[in-house]
Amino acid sequence: MNDDKTGHCLCGAVRFRTRGELREVIACHCSQCRRQTGLYYAATNVSLDRLEVEGMDDVSWYRASDAARRGFCRTCGSALFWQADGTDYMSIMAGAFDQPSGLAIGYHIFCADKGDFYEIDDDRPQYPAGRT
């Protein structure tokens, strides 16, 4: 079975391919993710050796904290990547994958910080802060 998946930003300037199985999607409801996306950040991740990105020159990086950076398309503004400092993996926004993605939310983090305009109404585990 081929677990390769593809995706891209809204304008197509940044395209990516992942090879192999991906982690479940984690939905982060912290204020930084909410402000960047308008709702919450839903992402899977892949080791860097299993990720190919075309158009990396069109990716801008923003340091929202001293521990990680966020990558987005400099042309259309699509949020695409999140990477913690010193790690050998990249988180990729689940919504950027071509359909059908086969991805599913595994759990929610930073639920105590979620926006007051929506409810988390699925049966997935919810954590008030990060998950250890």
N, C-alpha and C positions, 0 to 999 in steps of 0.2 A: 504494500500500500504506500502511495506517495503522500507524504505529509507536507510537501512544499506548499507555501501559501504566498500570494502576492498582494500588493496593495499600493496605494498612492495618495498624495494630497489632493485637494479639490481641483487644482489646476493641472495636475499631472507633471509638474516640474520635478517632483521628488517621487521616485518609485522604489519599491523594495521587494525583496524576495527572502523568505525564511525557509530554511531546510530543517526538516525533522519536526517532531512533536513539540507543541508549545505548552507552556504552563496555563492553568486556568486563568480566567480574567479576574483581576482584582478591581473592585470599584472603590475609589478613594474619594471621600466626601470632605476632605480638609478644605480650609478657606483658600489656599493657594490653587488647588486643582479646580475648585468651583469658580474662582475668578478667571482662570485661564480658559475654561471651556464653557462656562455659563451654566453647567449642571454639576456633573462629577466626572472624574477621570477614570475611564474603564480601560485597563491595559493588560496585556499579556507580556511575556518577555522571552528573549532568545539570547543564547550566547553569541558573542560577537563573531565567532568563527563560523556561525551558521546564518549570518545576516549579510545580504548584499544590498547596497543602496546605490541607485543611480541618481545623480543630481545632488550629491552631497554639498556641492558649492552653493546650492539654493537653500540649504538649511542654515538658519540662524540659531544661535544658542543663547539662552537666557539663564542666568544664575539667580534663581528665586531664593536660594538659601546657600549656606556655606558647605552643604553636603551633597548637592546634586545640581544638575543642569537640565533644562527643558529645550527640546529642539522643535522648531516649527518652520514651515515653508516661508521664505522671505517674500515670495510673490503673492500667495493667496492667504497666508496667515494660518493655515491648518496646523493645529497641534498634532505632532507626530511621535515624538520620542521623549523619554525621561531616562536619565542615567545617573546613578549614584556614583560619587567619586570613588575611584580605585576598584571598580567592579569590571568584570569581564562579560557583562551582559547589558542589553538595552531593552528597556520597556517600550512597547509600541502600542499606540492607541488602537483599541479594538475596532473602532469605527472606520479606520483607514484601510482595513483589509477588504479585498474583493470578496463578493458573496458567491456562493455560500462559504462562510468562513469556518463553520464547525466549532466556533468558540462559544464558551458559556461562562457566565459569572460564577465564581467559586465562593466568594465572600465579600463583605463590605468592611472598609476600615475608616477610621475617624468619623464615625457616625454621630458622635457628640457635637461635631462641628458642621454638620450638614445644613444646607439652606432650609429656611422655614417654609418654603413654597412648594415642597413636595414631600411625599412619604416613600419610604423604602418598603415595598409591599410584596417582595418575593420571599421565598422560604429559605434563602441563603443566610448563613451566619452573619451576625453584625457585631462589630467590635467598636467600643467607644473611642479608642485610639488605635495605634498600630497593632499589628499582630506579631507576636514574638515567634 
